[in-house]
C-alpha cells in the first residue's frame, strides 16, 4: 500500500516527516525541505515521490533520498534528470540523492505494468508533492 501526501498549494506539505525517515545526516530535514521547494519552484516538478529506504523507514548513514519527479516535457530541456540534479546542486545544503524524471505520459505507461523501481514507487513510494 502506498502512502500519499498531496499538497494543496504550490508548497510541499509539512507532513512529510510523519511518513519519511531521512538518513541521519546533519541538517537532513532542512536539506530535504530545501530540495523539495527548489524542485517545485526552479525545476517545475508537478509531482514528487520519495521511494527506497527513506520511504520504507530504514535509511542508514549511507543512504540517499530517492526521488521520482513527474514533469511535463520542456523543449529546451533535453536532459531533465541532469537539470534536476543541477537545481539541487545550487542549494546551500547537501542531501545525497538519486533522481528519476518522467513525463506524465511516461509515468502513466509505467503504472500500467510497473516493474523494478517503478513497482517500488507504485507500492511503497510516498508522494510528498502534487500540483
Helices and strands as residue ranges (DSSP letters): E 3-4, G 14-18, H 28-41, E 47-51, H 53-56, E 65-70, H 80-89, E 97-102, H 104-112, H 116-124, E 126-130
